[in-house]
């Protein structure tokens, strides 16, 4: 069945509806949600029962890039900077050195067992060298795995920050495949420009975005998420325009914003969480439609060999060597190695050789697709089992809610105080977003005269206000008083 204007909304909404309900029940059977989305797309395709004919790598790549923007930005916003800060160095080591070592070791293996040239083999290795942010975020968070020794923030930081490195390597080796007269040294300036410009742009646009969000006065709360989406795409496209890595820029921008106070932050976080899931579903459905299962069958044998080498050899080599300078147990290193999930990102990157028109593009695409599916199927279904086997998981009773979770779930043990604002308090005439209120306390209500106000980040505190403050433990109120009454200290 060919896609037309008349039926695209009908079939698209039905696929989305089925995917949502499939995701709701998938973990009861131990199947990762994202793999289910991919399977639904394949079933709806021309080789499946749906009969939808979709063979457009350019459109798939566009959908992939847009979706990755939302997925990386959503993941960055929800990243807890306090938990990431202690492991930032090992996260960067994994997302750079680890990715490079994985790409080179896997590429060498592919070159030895196939008829691909060395550059084509390294291209394939680069495409599948990074862990997939969508797969790692969704599986870790949906399974609510509690892990020892900062393992979870390490894995989430790696998965969110290593796509830029894989992208740069993919573009670099694709350039060498297309332009065989160029040397390996010629791609070094490209690599440096992508990473340096991407990093600088990420921090620059993060600061600009926070300034704009907090300073602009919009009449409707619903416009603020739209503003953030616009800023996200501006960050990506402007960085790409100057030759930087847009994926790196938006992830850095999102992590920074997630650690700051800005207007309507809770609303924006919730909306981006939903958009992140929507884009994951759309991305996997699109890639499922793009694939022709009958074309994959001839590569299943070689694909399985490559997948097993990636899981059991190439990924461990990258992890163990890149983490040598850090004080981690061998069990933790092996678990990090096991959570090397491949998903949609490698499949999106595999569309670049297709569009470049290289001779072995179809072979590379089909092998990459098979590797991604087997990775999610083998590793994604065994994360909890391997965590228990390696003894890196925490017992169920050791899982703790954050202070924010306690407040949002209206824990009856939360403390409440009414605080009167004198006219000489430093916070008078300041917006709540500007005062640096403690993270584990919230201003639930403001009593102003005879009325009560439900505050948000843009609400200004006035003299004679009475703030009704909730905190998860009494000691937090000392920080609250210091924040509100700095002028008297």
TAKA-V106581 format. One record per backbone hydrogen bond with DSSP energy under -0.5 kcal/mol. NH is the residue of the N-H (numbers start at 1). CO is the residue of the C=O. E is the energy in kcal/mol with one decimal. If there is no record, write none. Layout:
BEGIN
nh;co;e
NH;CO;E
NH;CO;E
END
This chain:
BEGIN
nh;co;e
3;53;-0.7
8;4;-1.8
9;5;-0.5
11;7;-2.6
12;8;-2.1
13;9;-2.6
14;10;-2.0
15;11;-2.4
16;12;-2.2
17;13;-2.6
18;14;-2.6
19;15;-2.3
20;16;-2.2
21;17;-1.8
22;18;-2.4
23;19;-2.7
24;20;-1.5
25;21;-1.2
26;22;-1.4
27;23;-0.5
28;25;-1.1
29;25;-0.5
29;26;-1.5
30;27;-0.7
31;26;-1.9
32;30;-0.5
36;32;-1.4
37;33;-2.0
38;34;-2.1
39;35;-2.4
40;36;-2.4
41;37;-2.0
42;38;-2.1
43;39;-2.5
44;40;-1.8
45;41;-0.8
45;42;-0.6
46;52;-0.8
48;45;-1.5
50;43;-2.6
51;45;-1.7
52;44;-2.4
53;1;-4.3
53;51;-0.6
54;52;-0.7
60;56;-2.3
61;57;-2.6
62;58;-2.1
63;59;-2.7
64;60;-2.5
65;61;-2.5
66;62;-2.4
67;63;-2.6
68;64;-2.6
69;65;-1.8
70;66;-1.6
71;67;-2.7
72;68;-2.8
73;69;-2.2
74;70;-2.8
75;71;-2.4
76;72;-2.4
77;73;-2.5
78;74;-1.7
79;76;-1.1
81;79;-0.8
83;80;-0.6
84;80;-1.7
85;81;-2.9
86;82;-0.6
87;84;-1.4
88;85;-1.2
91;87;-2.1
92;88;-2.2
93;89;-2.3
94;90;-2.2
95;91;-2.1
96;92;-1.0
96;93;-0.5
97;93;-0.6
98;93;-2.3
99;94;-0.7
100;96;-2.4
101;97;-2.7
102;98;-2.1
103;99;-2.5
104;100;-2.5
105;101;-2.5
106;102;-2.4
107;103;-2.5
108;104;-2.2
109;105;-1.7
110;106;-2.6
111;107;-2.2
112;108;-1.6
113;109;-1.5
114;110;-1.5
121;117;-2.6
122;118;-2.3
123;119;-2.0
124;120;-2.1
125;121;-2.4
126;122;-2.3
127;123;-2.2
128;124;-1.5
129;126;-1.4
132;341;-3.1
133;131;-0.6
136;132;-2.7
137;133;-2.9
138;134;-2.0
139;135;-2.3
140;136;-2.5
141;137;-2.1
142;138;-2.1
143;139;-1.9
144;140;-0.7
145;140;-1.5
147;145;-0.6
148;392;-3.0
151;148;-1.7
154;150;-1.6
155;151;-2.6
156;152;-2.5
157;153;-2.6
158;154;-2.5
159;155;-2.4
160;156;-1.9
161;157;-1.7
162;158;-1.6
166;162;-1.9
167;163;-2.7
168;164;-2.4
169;165;-2.4
170;166;-2.4
171;167;-2.6
172;168;-2.6
173;169;-2.8
174;170;-2.2
175;171;-2.0
176;172;-1.6
177;173;-1.9
178;174;-2.4
179;175;-2.8
180;178;-0.8
182;179;-1.9
186;183;-1.0
187;184;-1.5
188;185;-1.4
191;187;-2.2
192;188;-2.5
193;189;-2.5
194;190;-2.5
195;191;-2.2
196;192;-2.6
197;193;-2.0
198;194;-1.7
199;195;-2.2
200;196;-2.4
201;197;-2.6
202;198;-2.0
203;199;-1.8
204;200;-2.4
205;201;-3.0
206;202;-1.5
207;203;-2.0
208;204;-2.2
209;205;-2.6
210;206;-2.2
211;207;-2.2
212;208;-2.5
213;209;-2.7
214;210;-2.2
215;211;-1.7
216;212;-2.7
218;216;-0.7
223;220;-1.5
224;221;-1.5
225;221;-0.6
226;222;-0.7
227;223;-2.3
228;224;-2.2
229;225;-2.3
230;226;-2.2
231;227;-2.4
232;228;-2.4
233;229;-2.3
234;230;-2.3
235;231;-2.3
236;232;-2.1
237;233;-2.9
238;234;-2.6
239;235;-1.7
240;236;-2.3
241;237;-2.2
242;238;-1.5
243;240;-1.2
244;239;-2.8
245;194;-2.0
246;244;-0.8
249;245;-1.9
250;246;-2.4
251;247;-1.6
252;248;-2.3
253;249;-2.5
254;250;-2.3
255;251;-2.4
256;252;-2.3
257;253;-2.4
258;254;-2.6
259;255;-0.9
259;256;-0.9
260;257;-1.5
262;260;-0.5
265;262;-1.2
268;264;-2.4
269;265;-2.8
270;266;-2.2
271;267;-2.3
272;268;-2.5
273;269;-1.8
274;270;-1.9
275;271;-2.6
276;272;-2.5
277;273;-1.8
278;274;-2.4
279;275;-2.7
280;276;-1.9
281;277;-2.3
282;278;-2.7
283;279;-2.7
284;280;-2.4
285;281;-2.6
286;282;-2.5
287;283;-2.4
288;284;-2.1
289;285;-2.2
290;286;-1.9
291;287;-1.2
293;291;-0.7
295;292;-2.1
296;292;-0.7
296;293;-1.0
297;293;-1.4
299;296;-2.1
300;297;-1.6
303;299;-2.6
304;300;-2.4
305;301;-1.8
306;302;-2.3
307;303;-2.6
308;304;-2.6
309;305;-2.2
310;306;-2.4
311;307;-2.5
312;308;-2.9
313;309;-2.2
314;309;-2.5
315;310;-2.6
317;313;-2.4
318;314;-2.3
319;315;-2.5
320;316;-3.0
321;317;-2.0
322;318;-1.7
323;319;-1.7
324;321;-1.3
326;323;-1.7
328;326;-1.5
333;329;-2.1
334;330;-2.2
335;331;-2.0
336;332;-2.5
337;333;-2.0
338;334;-1.9
339;335;-2.0
340;337;-0.6
340;338;-0.9
341;339;-0.8
347;343;-0.8
348;344;-2.5
349;345;-2.7
350;346;-1.8
351;348;-1.5
352;349;-1.3
353;349;-0.5
354;350;-0.8
355;351;-2.3
356;352;-1.9
357;353;-1.0
357;354;-0.5
358;353;-1.4
361;358;-1.5
364;360;-2.4
365;361;-2.7
366;362;-2.5
367;363;-2.1
368;364;-2.6
369;365;-2.5
370;366;-2.0
371;367;-2.6
372;368;-2.5
373;369;-2.2
374;370;-2.5
375;371;-2.1
376;372;-2.2
377;373;-2.4
378;374;-3.0
379;375;-2.4
380;375;-1.0
380;376;-0.5
381;377;-0.6
382;379;-1.2
386;382;-2.9
387;383;-2.1
388;384;-2.0
389;385;-2.4
390;386;-2.8
391;387;-0.5
392;387;-2.4
393;387;-1.0
394;146;-2.9
398;395;-2.1
399;396;-1.3
406;402;-2.2
407;403;-2.1
408;404;-2.8
409;405;-2.1
410;407;-1.5
411;406;-2.3
414;411;-2.0
415;471;-3.0
417;469;-2.2
419;417;-0.5
419;467;-2.7
420;418;-0.5
421;465;-2.7
422;420;-0.7
425;422;-1.4
427;484;-0.9
428;425;-1.4
429;461;-3.7
430;427;-2.0
432;459;-1.9
433;457;-2.3
434;431;-1.5
435;431;-0.5
435;432;-1.2
437;432;-0.5
441;438;-1.2
442;470;-2.4
444;442;-1.0
444;468;-2.0
445;468;-1.3
446;453;-2.2
447;466;-3.1
448;446;-0.7
448;451;-2.5
449;447;-0.6
451;448;-1.7
453;446;-3.1
455;453;-0.8
459;456;-1.8
461;430;-2.5
464;421;-3.1
465;462;-1.7
466;447;-1.9
467;419;-2.9
467;465;-0.5
468;445;-2.9
469;417;-2.9
469;467;-0.8
470;442;-2.6
471;415;-2.3
472;440;-1.2
476;473;-1.4
477;474;-1.6
478;475;-1.3
479;475;-0.7
479;476;-0.5
480;476;-1.8
481;477;-2.7
482;478;-2.0
483;479;-2.2
484;480;-2.2
485;481;-2.7
488;485;-1.6
489;486;-1.4
END
